[in-house]
Amino acid sequence: MIRVLSASFSFLRLGLISNSSVFVNSSKHKIFMQSSNCGKPSRLMEFKVKDLTVDKRRLVQVPDYATLADTLNAMVNHASLITMFLLLELTAVPVAAKPGHWLGAGGSMIVESDKQSGSARKQYIGMVTMLDAVAHIAGDDGDSGLDKKMAAPISSIIGHCPEGLSLWSLNPNTSLMNCMEILSKGVHRVLVPLDSNIENISLGPELVESASAYVMLTQMDLISFFLHRSSDLQSILSRTVTDLSAIHDTVLALTSKARVKDAVKCMSAAMLNAVPIVEASNEEEDHKQLVDGKNRRVLGTFSASDLKGCHLATLRSWLPLNALEFAEKIPRTLLFTTATSTPGRELVTCHVTSTLGQVIHMVATKHVHRVWVVDQNDGLQGLVSLTDIIAAVRSALLSQDL
C-alpha cells in the first residue's frame, strides 16, 4: 500500500510543479527559472553547485516513525547532534522511510541507493521544518493536547507549512546563477546527490533522484559563499540595501505583552519563521495577534528555531511565558550555552544606509536568517531576509559585468 503525504496534494494546488528545469507558478503565470546565459559573464557565473558542497557534512535525517518528542529529546540527549543542529543553523531535516511505501511531498521520489548494487535503501519522503513543528504544536488543547501532539509521528507533521510541501534535489553541475534563482523564489534548501544513478538531462531542480548519498544545500550556504568570495562581489556588496531594493518594508510583529503560546499560534497562522517583538503601545490592542511593526521600537526576536531541542517538560513550562521573557531566557539555557559562547541573544539590526556587505557579515557571523532594519531610534522600518540577499546579488550580477 502506497501512503500519500497530504502535503503532496497541497503542493500541487500551489502550482509549484517542476517541468525539467523550470518552476511554474500557475497562479501568476510566471516562469521562475531562467537560463543562466541571460546575464553578462563573470567569474562567479562559472561556479557550480558542487563547488558549494565540497565541505558539507553528512546529511542529518530522521526516520518516518520517530515521534516529535523522540526527535526533540534526541537532540537534547546527544550533545554532538545538538552542536551540529545549532551551529549549522539546521532548521529542517529530511524524513527517511522504506522505499516504495510513500509518495513523497510534491510527488517526489528521491531515493538513497546502494552504491554497488544500485538497490534502494531508503526514500526521502519530505522535509520537516521548525515551522512545521510550531504549526503542529499550535492549538488550545491544554496539557493533554500537547502530550498527544508531541507523540505524533514525524511523517504526519510534514507539510503543515508551505516550506515543507516540497522536496527537491539539485544536480551538482547546476550553475551558481540557476541555484541562486531557485533559492530566491521560496525554496530554502535542496538535496544534492553526491553520485547520481540517474542520467539528468536538465540542470534544474528535480523531483526524482537516486544516489548513494546526499548533502543539503541551504540559503545560508550561499550567503557564506558570498562572504568567502567578497572580493569578487565588492562592487555589489559596497552598495546599500536600499539601493539594491533588498528591504522588505512590511513587517508583522508581536507586542512585548504577547505570550509564547499566542506567538506560536500567530506564527503558524501567518506562516512566519520569525517575528520581531516590538514595544507594546499605550493604546488598547490585542496582544494575541500580530500587529504592524512599522516605526515601533524593536525589543527582541521570537523565532521558531528557538523551540528546537526542547523536550516536552521544557516546552510545557515555556508556553505560558511572556514572549519577550522567553526570547531573553533562551540563550541562558543549557542547550544554547553549550553551542554558543555569548551569554545572551544580541538583537541583530541594520539601517537603510547599511551596505549589503555589512548585512551579509551580520547574517553569517551571528547565524541569523533575517536582519531587522531600524531607524536611529530603533523604530522598525523593514527586514532583509536571506531570500532578499540572494535575489539582490543575482539581480546585480545579471545587470553588470564584474
ABEGO torsion letter per residue (X at the ends): XBBBBAAAAAAAAAGBBBBEABBBBAAAGBBABBBAAABBBBAAAABBAAAAAAABBBBBBBBAABBAAAAAAAAAABAAAAAAAAAAGBABBBBBBBBGABBBBGGBBBBBBBAAAGBBABBBAEBBBAAAAAAAABEBAEAAAAAAAAABBAAAABGABAAAABBBBBBAABBAAAAAAAAAAGBABBBBBABBABBBABABBBABBBBABBBBBBAAAAAAAAAAAAAAAAAAAABBAAAAGABBABBBBBBAABBAAAAAAAAAAAGBABBBBBBBBABBBBAABBBBABGBBBABBBBAAAABGBBAAAAAAAAABBAAAAAAAAAABAAAAAABABABBBBBBBBAABBAAAAAAAAAAAGBABBBBBBAAGBBAEBBBAAAAAAAAAAAAAABBX
